[in-house]
Amino acid sequence: MSAASHPSARRRPRQQRSRVIVDSILEAGRRLLAESGESALTTNRIAERAGVSVGSLYRYFPNKEAVVAAICDVHTGQDVAEIRAAMDAPEERPLREWLVSIVDCQLERHRRLLEVGRAVYRDQHREFSLAQRVGAQEVERHIREVLDHHREEVRARDLEQAAFLIARGISALVRRALDECPERLYDPAFRESLLELVLRYVVEDT
């Protein structure tokens, strides 16, 4: 990954007018990606759609990859807000349903960001790790609390370790698939295998 395409390489807007320009660029990039895909994206097309000069775009983004990375960053920020809100709310779903949702959310999130920009996201996906932004320990603490709430259904006796394995294990497997064979993320059999791993480990009666 080049320094210029790193999501933090872009210049951050400080004034309201600058934020409006950056938001316009990101929205234009998002729409063009949805319409034509990553391969057809150019800085000229983004600037034209955003209604700004190419020079204005380059003030904030060194290249089109940085625009794509910034769009992924926006999506990640939204995901972080949703996760924090979910962690603050009581978890009343059945344990099995909750475990399935963890797997499905991981897969859906990576598929969604691959569709934003496949090449950029595959190259930089570790920069958009939810665990880094929410806090890995906070995620594990939340999982531990849910497992404890359903203690009578949980096969694992060490809830701390179970929380660690659920939080890190699913993420690690999905990210390895993303690195090596992203098509697996769209394969129903891959999802079913992940679910079987988690459910057989956690739930007493599968």
C-alpha positions, 0 to 999 in steps of 0.5 A: 500500500502506497503512502499516498493511498493510505486513508490518513494521507488525505488532507483533513478539512478544517473549515465548513466550506472545505468540509462541504467540498470534501463531502461533495467529492465523497458523495460523487465518488460513491455514486460513480462507484455504484454506477460504473465500478472502481475500474471506471473511476477517475479523479476527473470524473469525480471532480466533474460529478462533484462540481469542483475543479480537479485542483480542488480535489487534489487539495484533499485527495492525492489520487482516486484510491484515497477517495475510495479509502475515505468512502470506506472510512465513512462506512466504517465510522457508521458501523462503529456507531451502530456497534457501540449503540448495540453494545449499550443496549440490552441483548434480549435475543436468543443466544443462537440468533445472536451468534448467527448475527455476529457471523452474518454482520462480519460477512455482510460488512466485508462484502459491502466494502468490497463493493465500494472498491474491491482493489482498495479495500482488499489492500487496506482492509486492516485500516478499517478494522472495527476492533481497533476503533471500538476497542477489542477489549470492549468487544470481548467484554460485551460478548462475555456479558452476553454469554454470561446472560445465557450461561445455562446454554453455553457449552464453554466453561471459560467465558473469557476465553470463549469471548476472545475466540468468538471476537478474534476467531471469526474476524481472523477467518473472514479476513484470511478469506478476504486476503486469499479468496474473497469469493468465499465471502459470497459462498453460502457453504462458507457461511454455514461452516463458520456458523457450525464452528461457532455454534458447536463451540458455544451452544450446548445442544446444536 
